[in-house]
Amino acid sequence: MSEQADIVRVAIVTGAGTGLGKATAEVLAESGVACVLVGRRHEPLAAVASGTFPAGVLVVEADTSDADDRTRIVAGTLERFGRIDILVNNAGVSGRGPLLEYGVDDWRRVLSINLEALFFLSQAVLPTMRAQGYGRIVNIGSVYGSLGLNADLYPGMFGEGEPGGPVRQPAYHTSKGGVLNLTRDLAAAVARWGITVNTLSPGMFLTEQSRGIVSDEVVRSLSAMTPAGRFGEPREIGYAVRFLASEEAAFITGAELRVDLVSR
């Protein structure tokens, strides 16, 4: 039995209003973790918070790419719960466009949310975790952090885009590759403080957002490549987060865990 078994753990989950973040918060809550739900829109956050959170729940409407908002997230968590044990950096955006026309503003928007905000929010929680001698940071990456996108698997989504060249999402792939290396660097830096830092790289998952842009043809194409013959369920990301955020995962850090059954 862990000497800290009676401590109620507190998790900050970004992008918690929908999709993988929502499912992750719900799984953590079922395990007795108090959850701070962070997102830019109040309505979906409030809907999630109306569920069952036995250890407590706090909603913080915030943009993780804004420095003042990051300060407010941490301060609000400490004011309500007095500690921060787990940070799930899930908030993220994508952005498709013709390769030769992909603009600086599009590039910076994706990198600021997917990579820059991830680092600075991690930095903001580290002093508290260091003082506790305990912390778990779980970054949500993507299999496309280390793979190039095969447009043939996404019929109708990544055409030639003439005259601007093929439609791609270069900033997204770059940001997720950065998450992997940032995870390794942070893990090496903070391990002596009792803090682990790991990345989960989802494969093919259907969420509220992706259902609006992924056609039935794309679902069939990708499902056919998957040994299980299906897309992942959002809660399956939550289960993986729960493990990496647990005391049992204390000797796992700097790792990438792919939650993915796609044959490549």
Buried (B, 14 or more C-beta within 10 A) or exposed (E): EEEEEEEBBBBBBBBBBBBBBBBBBBBBBBBEBBBBBBBBEEEBBEEBBEEEBEBBBBBBBBBBBBEEBBBBBBEBBBEBBEBBBBBBBBBBBBBBBBBEEBEEEBBEBBBBBBBBBBBBBBEBBBEBBBEBEBBBBBBBBBBBBBBEBEBEBBEEBBEEBEEEBBBBBBBBBBBBBBBBEBBBEBBEEBBEBBBBBBBBBBBBBBBEBBEEEBEEEBBEBBBEBBEEEEBBEBBBBBBBBBBBBBBEBBEBBBBBBBBBBBEE
